Amino acid sequence: MVVEKQRWIKLVCQALEDGKVKEARKIVQLKYPFQSPHQNQQRTAISNLKKLDVFYRDSFKCRYCGKETIFAGTLMVISRFIPEEFPYHPHWKWNATHPAFWELASSCDHILPKARGGGDEINNLVTSCYQCNSIKSNWTLEELRWKLLEPSTSEWDGLIGMFVKIMDKHKIQNRYLRGWHRLLKSYERVGKRGGQK
Ligand SMILES: [Zn+2]
């Protein structure tokens, strides 16, 4: 299937011109759905432990664009210290969140989207930067004409080691971050080199 997003928008316009709002809505929902990566992330049932396994297998590199991603908790910690220079909004409002979150934060993405029948098994999950995750949305690799990169064996750790170090030293009152900190303290691969098992 060739993706022609402009065509779908044109069909939306035509429907609206005819006053068929319902049809316009249906086209968008089916052919060009809105889904923020944040929502996407929340809807998945992937445990934090499984996410770590995916991130470490891929050395925290985006399997779509090859970018070195940064653990979102690390970016959130920076924001706790310097919120004006490095703002973070819990719903990632674009005008209240530093671009580093969109450009660099690690996320776990389904290669075959859940909406298209993909499962939560580790072979269907990859490390993705938020930017790619957002574009990928509910498309398949074939539809986007993307190629999946091999898991990286570099030593990049997504600065997750720095997250643990800062959290060790400073009392940061945030349940989400403390939860990750607790998990990471017991996760054997933190502080060691990335790459494959
Ligand atoms: Zn990417």
py3Dmol code that shows the C-alpha trace and the ligand (Angstrom):
import py3Dmol

protein = """\
ATOM      1  CA  MET A   1       0.000   0.000   0.000  1.00  0.00           C
ATOM      2  CA  VAL A   2       1.350   3.360  -0.960  1.00  0.00           C
ATOM      3  CA  VAL A   3       0.809   6.017   1.663  1.00  0.00           C
ATOM      4  CA  GLU A   4      -0.506   9.187   0.163  1.00  0.00           C
ATOM      5  CA  LYS A   5      -1.293  11.367   3.102  1.00  0.00           C
ATOM      6  CA  GLN A   6      -2.061  14.379   0.939  1.00  0.00           C
ATOM      7  CA  ARG A   7      -4.757  12.330  -0.786  1.00  0.00           C
ATOM      8  CA  TRP A   8      -6.445  11.538   2.512  1.00  0.00           C
ATOM      9  CA  ILE A   9      -6.409  15.192   3.538  1.00  0.00           C
ATOM     10  CA  LYS A  10      -7.924  16.087   0.178  1.00  0.00           C
ATOM     11  CA  LEU A  11     -10.687  13.529   0.740  1.00  0.00           C
ATOM     12  CA  VAL A  12     -11.255  15.044   4.181  1.00  0.00           C
ATOM     13  CA  CYS A  13     -11.609  18.478   2.559  1.00  0.00           C
ATOM     14  CA  GLN A  14     -14.029  17.138  -0.021  1.00  0.00           C
ATOM     15  CA  ALA A  15     -16.146  15.527   2.682  1.00  0.00           C
ATOM     16  CA  LEU A  16     -16.181  18.771   4.647  1.00  0.00           C
ATOM     17  CA  GLU A  17     -17.079  20.758   1.535  1.00  0.00           C
ATOM     18  CA  ASP A  18     -20.128  18.502   1.226  1.00  0.00           C
ATOM     19  CA  GLY A  19     -20.911  19.001   4.897  1.00  0.00           C
ATOM     20  CA  LYS A  20     -20.097  15.362   5.702  1.00  0.00           C
ATOM     21  CA  VAL A  21     -18.283  15.881   8.990  1.00  0.00           C
ATOM     22  CA  LYS A  22     -18.871  12.293  10.083  1.00  0.00           C
ATOM     23  CA  GLU A  23     -17.197  10.972   6.979  1.00  0.00           C
ATOM     24  CA  ALA A  24     -14.271  13.361   7.386  1.00  0.00           C
ATOM     25  CA  ARG A  25     -13.825  12.131  10.938  1.00  0.00           C
ATOM     26  CA  LYS A  26     -13.880   8.522   9.768  1.00  0.00           C
ATOM     27  CA  ILE A  27     -11.224   9.116   7.121  1.00  0.00           C
ATOM     28  CA  VAL A  28      -8.898  10.719   9.656  1.00  0.00           C
ATOM     29  CA  GLN A  29      -9.481   7.988  12.226  1.00  0.00           C
ATOM     30  CA  LEU A  30      -8.823   5.214   9.734  1.00  0.00           C
ATOM     31  CA  LYS A  31      -6.278   6.669   7.374  1.00  0.00           C
ATOM     32  CA  TYR A  32      -4.330   9.351   9.197  1.00  0.00           C
ATOM     33  CA  PRO A  33      -5.047   8.982  12.921  1.00  0.00           C
ATOM     34  CA  PHE A  34      -3.923  11.394  15.575  1.00  0.00           C
ATOM     35  CA  GLN A  35      -1.956   9.736  18.292  1.00  0.00           C
ATOM     36  CA  SER A  36       0.622  11.500  20.390  1.00  0.00           C
ATOM     37  CA  PRO A  37       3.564   9.285  21.303  1.00  0.00           C
ATOM     38  CA  HIS A  38       2.803   9.977  24.934  1.00  0.00           C
ATOM     39  CA  GLN A  39      -0.679   8.496  24.610  1.00  0.00           C
ATOM     40  CA  ASN A  40       0.801   5.658  22.658  1.00  0.00           C
ATOM     41  CA  GLN A  41       3.207   4.948  25.477  1.00  0.00           C
ATOM     42  CA  GLN A  42       0.470   4.977  28.100  1.00  0.00           C
ATOM     43  CA  ARG A  43      -1.755   2.629  26.194  1.00  0.00           C
ATOM     44  CA  THR A  44       0.825  -0.108  26.068  1.00  0.00           C
ATOM     45  CA  ALA A  45       1.038  -2.708  28.754  1.00  0.00           C
ATOM     46  CA  ILE A  46       4.797  -3.090  28.496  1.00  0.00           C
ATOM     47  CA  SER A  47       6.381  -3.338  31.915  1.00  0.00           C
ATOM     48  CA  ASN A  48       9.285  -1.067  32.789  1.00  0.00           C
ATOM     49  CA  LEU A  49      11.456  -4.151  33.113  1.00  0.00           C
ATOM     50  CA  LYS A  50      10.663  -5.232  29.574  1.00  0.00           C
ATOM     51  CA  LYS A  51      11.375  -1.709  28.328  1.00  0.00           C
ATOM     52  CA  LEU A  52      14.801  -1.900  29.957  1.00  0.00           C
ATOM     53  CA  ASP A  53      15.502  -5.219  28.248  1.00  0.00           C
ATOM     54  CA  VAL A  54      14.597  -3.621  24.910  1.00  0.00           C
ATOM     55  CA  PHE A  55      16.656  -0.463  25.546  1.00  0.00           C
ATOM     56  CA  TYR A  56      19.714  -2.451  26.615  1.00  0.00           C
ATOM     57  CA  ARG A  57      19.444  -4.904  23.729  1.00  0.00           C
ATOM     58  CA  ASP A  58      19.477  -1.904  21.356  1.00  0.00           C
ATOM     59  CA  SER A  59      22.078   0.087  23.348  1.00  0.00           C
ATOM     60  CA  PHE A  60      19.478   2.863  23.644  1.00  0.00           C
ATOM     61  CA  LYS A  61      19.767   3.607  19.921  1.00  0.00           C
ATOM     62  CA  CYS A  62      16.702   4.303  17.811  1.00  0.00           C
ATOM     63  CA  ARG A  63      16.189   1.277  15.554  1.00  0.00           C
ATOM     64  CA  TYR A  64      14.518   3.494  12.953  1.00  0.00           C
ATOM     65  CA  CYS A  65      16.958   6.419  12.588  1.00  0.00           C
ATOM     66  CA  GLY A  66      20.020   5.218  14.507  1.00  0.00           C
ATOM     67  CA  LYS A  67      20.017   8.151  16.923  1.00  0.00           C
ATOM     68  CA  GLU A  68      21.440   7.711  20.444  1.00  0.00           C
ATOM     69  CA  THR A  69      18.395   8.249  22.652  1.00  0.00           C
ATOM     70  CA  ILE A  70      18.352   9.435  26.264  1.00  0.00           C
ATOM     71  CA  PHE A  71      16.352   7.780  29.034  1.00  0.00           C
ATOM     72  CA  ALA A  72      13.313  10.034  29.618  1.00  0.00           C
ATOM     73  CA  GLY A  73      13.828   9.900  33.401  1.00  0.00           C
ATOM     74  CA  THR A  74      17.244  11.495  32.986  1.00  0.00           C
ATOM     75  CA  LEU A  75      15.711  14.379  31.029  1.00  0.00           C
ATOM     76  CA  MET A  76      12.987  14.729  33.671  1.00  0.00           C
ATOM     77  CA  VAL A  77      15.615  14.918  36.413  1.00  0.00           C
ATOM     78  CA  ILE A  78      17.371  17.763  34.592  1.00  0.00           C
ATOM     79  CA  SER A  79      14.034  19.541  34.474  1.00  0.00           C
ATOM     80  CA  ARG A  80      13.579  19.137  38.243  1.00  0.00           C
ATOM     81  CA  PHE A  81      16.746  21.164  38.786  1.00  0.00           C
ATOM     82  CA  ILE A  82      16.413  23.782  36.051  1.00  0.00           C
ATOM     83  CA  PRO A  83      12.729  23.877  35.075  1.00  0.00           C
ATOM     84  CA  GLU A  84      12.902  27.229  33.346  1.00  0.00           C
ATOM     85  CA  GLU A  85      15.772  26.375  31.068  1.00  0.00           C
ATOM     86  CA  PHE A  86      14.672  22.781  30.612  1.00  0.00           C
ATOM     87  CA  PRO A  87      10.894  22.658  30.993  1.00  0.00           C
ATOM     88  CA  TYR A  88       8.919  19.463  31.134  1.00  0.00           C
ATOM     89  CA  HIS A  89       5.157  19.155  30.978  1.00  0.00           C
ATOM     90  CA  PRO A  90       3.591  15.878  32.165  1.00  0.00           C
ATOM     91  CA  HIS A  91       1.509  15.744  28.982  1.00  0.00           C
ATOM     92  CA  TRP A  92       4.410  16.879  26.821  1.00  0.00           C
ATOM     93  CA  LYS A  93       2.652  20.074  25.793  1.00  0.00           C
ATOM     94  CA  TRP A  94       4.829  21.252  22.951  1.00  0.00           C
ATOM     95  CA  ASN A  95       5.061  24.850  24.190  1.00  0.00           C
ATOM     96  CA  ALA A  96       5.945  23.764  27.725  1.00  0.00           C
ATOM     97  CA  THR A  97       8.413  20.983  27.059  1.00  0.00           C
ATOM     98  CA  HIS A  98      12.053  21.262  26.045  1.00  0.00           C
ATOM     99  CA  PRO A  99      12.663  19.898  22.505  1.00  0.00           C
ATOM    100  CA  ALA A 100      15.164  17.392  23.891  1.00  0.00           C
ATOM    101  CA  PHE A 101      12.214  15.265  25.020  1.00  0.00           C
ATOM    102  CA  TRP A 102      10.877  14.983  21.485  1.00  0.00           C
ATOM    103  CA  GLU A 103      14.214  14.659  19.812  1.00  0.00           C
ATOM    104  CA  LEU A 104      16.108  12.435  22.203  1.00  0.00           C
ATOM    105  CA  ALA A 105      13.908  10.621  24.728  1.00  0.00           C
ATOM    106  CA  SER A 106      13.928   6.828  24.500  1.00  0.00           C
ATOM    107  CA  SER A 107      10.655   5.078  23.933  1.00  0.00           C
ATOM    108  CA  CYS A 108       9.636   1.515  23.305  1.00  0.00           C
ATOM    109  CA  ASP A 109       7.747   1.005  20.055  1.00  0.00           C
ATOM    110  CA  HIS A 110       5.851  -1.895  18.516  1.00  0.00           C
ATOM    111  CA  ILE A 111       7.285  -2.753  15.080  1.00  0.00           C
ATOM    112  CA  LEU A 112       3.914  -4.121  14.034  1.00  0.00           C
ATOM    113  CA  PRO A 113       1.543  -1.696  15.797  1.00  0.00           C
ATOM    114  CA  LYS A 114      -0.828  -3.097  18.387  1.00  0.00           C
ATOM    115  CA  ALA A 115      -3.699  -1.612  16.403  1.00  0.00           C
ATOM    116  CA  ARG A 116      -2.593  -3.788  13.483  1.00  0.00           C
ATOM    117  CA  GLY A 117      -2.322  -6.980  15.474  1.00  0.00           C
ATOM    118  CA  GLY A 118       1.218  -6.650  16.848  1.00  0.00           C
ATOM    119  CA  GLY A 119       1.986  -8.172  20.234  1.00  0.00           C
ATOM    120  CA  ASP A 120       4.035  -7.181  23.277  1.00  0.00           C
ATOM    121  CA  GLU A 121       6.693  -9.834  22.777  1.00  0.00           C
ATOM    122  CA  ILE A 122      10.254  -8.549  22.829  1.00  0.00           C
ATOM    123  CA  ASN A 123      10.817  -9.394  19.146  1.00  0.00           C
ATOM    124  CA  ASN A 124       8.075  -6.940  18.206  1.00  0.00           C
ATOM    125  CA  LEU A 125       9.519  -4.172  20.385  1.00  0.00           C
ATOM    126  CA  VAL A 126      12.312  -1.755  19.535  1.00  0.00           C
ATOM    127  CA  THR A 127      13.974   1.298  21.013  1.00  0.00           C
ATOM    128  CA  SER A 128      12.727   4.393  19.222  1.00  0.00           C
ATOM    129  CA  CYS A 129      13.315   8.101  19.673  1.00  0.00           C
ATOM    130  CA  TYR A 130      10.053   9.955  20.297  1.00  0.00           C
ATOM    131  CA  GLN A 131      10.280  11.667  16.949  1.00  0.00           C
ATOM    132  CA  CYS A 132      10.323   8.387  15.035  1.00  0.00           C
ATOM    133  CA  ASN A 133       7.736   6.880  17.399  1.00  0.00           C
ATOM    134  CA  SER A 134       5.448   9.783  16.655  1.00  0.00           C
ATOM    135  CA  ILE A 135       5.819   9.444  12.897  1.00  0.00           C
ATOM    136  CA  LYS A 136       5.593   5.657  13.043  1.00  0.00           C
ATOM    137  CA  SER A 137       2.280   5.845  14.899  1.00  0.00           C
ATOM    138  CA  ASN A 138       0.054   3.033  13.625  1.00  0.00           C
ATOM    139  CA  TRP A 139       1.851   2.552  10.310  1.00  0.00           C
ATOM    140  CA  THR A 140       3.765  -0.539   9.336  1.00  0.00           C
ATOM    141  CA  LEU A 141       7.406  -0.371   8.220  1.00  0.00           C
ATOM    142  CA  GLU A 142       6.336  -1.259   4.673  1.00  0.00           C
ATOM    143  CA  GLU A 143       3.802   1.542   4.543  1.00  0.00           C
ATOM    144  CA  LEU A 144       6.405   4.078   5.633  1.00  0.00           C
ATOM    145  CA  ARG A 145       9.112   2.439   3.523  1.00  0.00           C
ATOM    146  CA  TRP A 146      11.321   2.308   6.573  1.00  0.00           C
ATOM    147  CA  LYS A 147      14.006  -0.265   7.209  1.00  0.00           C
ATOM    148  CA  LEU A 148      14.665  -1.608  10.685  1.00  0.00           C
ATOM    149  CA  LEU A 149      18.284  -1.143  11.792  1.00  0.00           C
ATOM    150  CA  GLU A 150      20.125  -3.973  13.522  1.00  0.00           C
ATOM    151  CA  PRO A 151      20.411  -3.693  17.330  1.00  0.00           C
ATOM    152  CA  SER A 152      23.437  -1.566  18.151  1.00  0.00           C
ATOM    153  CA  THR A 153      26.277  -3.036  20.173  1.00  0.00           C
ATOM    154  CA  SER A 154      27.691   0.330  21.234  1.00  0.00           C
ATOM    155  CA  GLU A 155      28.303   1.221  24.866  1.00  0.00           C
ATOM    156  CA  TRP A 156      25.787   4.055  24.896  1.00  0.00           C
ATOM    157  CA  ASP A 157      23.570   3.648  27.970  1.00  0.00           C
ATOM    158  CA  GLY A 158      21.053   6.418  27.290  1.00  0.00           C
ATOM    159  CA  LEU A 159      22.561   8.273  30.285  1.00  0.00           C
ATOM    160  CA  ILE A 160      20.589   5.944  32.536  1.00  0.00           C
ATOM    161  CA  GLY A 161      23.685   5.523  34.706  1.00  0.00           C
ATOM    162  CA  MET A 162      23.692   9.293  35.264  1.00  0.00           C
ATOM    163  CA  PHE A 163      20.039   9.100  36.271  1.00  0.00           C
ATOM    164  CA  VAL A 164      20.874   6.571  38.993  1.00  0.00           C
ATOM    165  CA  LYS A 165      23.850   8.625  40.203  1.00  0.00           C
ATOM    166  CA  ILE A 166      21.875  11.857  40.490  1.00  0.00           C
ATOM    167  CA  MET A 167      18.938  10.088  42.150  1.00  0.00           C
ATOM    168  CA  ASP A 168      21.353   8.423  44.600  1.00  0.00           C
ATOM    169  CA  LYS A 169      22.703  11.796  45.658  1.00  0.00           C
ATOM    170  CA  HIS A 170      19.640  14.004  45.697  1.00  0.00           C
ATOM    171  CA  LYS A 171      16.244  13.680  47.330  1.00  0.00           C
ATOM    172  CA  ILE A 172      13.874  14.074  44.409  1.00  0.00           C
ATOM    173  CA  GLN A 173      10.261  13.766  45.476  1.00  0.00           C
ATOM    174  CA  ASN A 174       8.591  12.290  42.471  1.00  0.00           C
ATOM    175  CA  ARG A 175       6.871   8.927  42.582  1.00  0.00           C
ATOM    176  CA  TYR A 176       7.483   8.128  38.946  1.00  0.00           C
ATOM    177  CA  LEU A 177      11.199   8.866  39.141  1.00  0.00           C
ATOM    178  CA  ARG A 178      11.607   7.117  42.492  1.00  0.00           C
ATOM    179  CA  GLY A 179       9.893   4.038  41.035  1.00  0.00           C
ATOM    180  CA  TRP A 180      12.367   3.924  38.171  1.00  0.00           C
ATOM    181  CA  HIS A 181      15.246   4.505  40.553  1.00  0.00           C
ATOM    182  CA  ARG A 182      14.193   1.567  42.715  1.00  0.00           C
ATOM    183  CA  LEU A 183      13.876  -0.687  39.678  1.00  0.00           C
ATOM    184  CA  LEU A 184      17.222   0.384  38.249  1.00  0.00           C
ATOM    185  CA  LYS A 185      19.031  -0.280  41.530  1.00  0.00           C
ATOM    186  CA  SER A 186      18.062  -3.917  41.160  1.00  0.00           C
ATOM    187  CA  TYR A 187      18.610  -4.153  37.400  1.00  0.00           C
ATOM    188  CA  GLU A 188      21.921  -5.873  36.834  1.00  0.00           C
ATOM    189  CA  ARG A 189      22.855  -4.166  33.581  1.00  0.00           C
ATOM    190  CA  VAL A 190      22.812  -0.601  34.896  1.00  0.00           C
ATOM    191  CA  GLY A 191      26.281   0.844  35.231  1.00  0.00           C
ATOM    192  CA  LYS A 192      27.745  -1.890  33.055  1.00  0.00           C
ATOM    193  CA  ARG A 193      28.330  -1.508  29.383  1.00  0.00           C
ATOM    194  CA  GLY A 194      25.404  -1.530  27.010  1.00  0.00           C
ATOM    195  CA  GLY A 195      25.239  -3.811  24.061  1.00  0.00           C
ATOM    196  CA  GLN A 196      24.014  -7.344  23.836  1.00  0.00           C
ATOM    197  CA  LYS A 197      23.871  -9.922  26.576  1.00  0.00           C
TER     198      LYS A 197
END
"""
ligand_1 = """\
1
ZN
Zn 14.570 7.868 15.623
"""
view = py3Dmol.view(width=600, height=400)
view.addModel(protein, "pdb")
view.setStyle({"model": 0}, {"cartoon": {"style": "trace"}})
view.addModel(ligand_1, "xyz")
view.setStyle({"model": 1}, {"stick": {}})
view.zoomTo()
view.show()
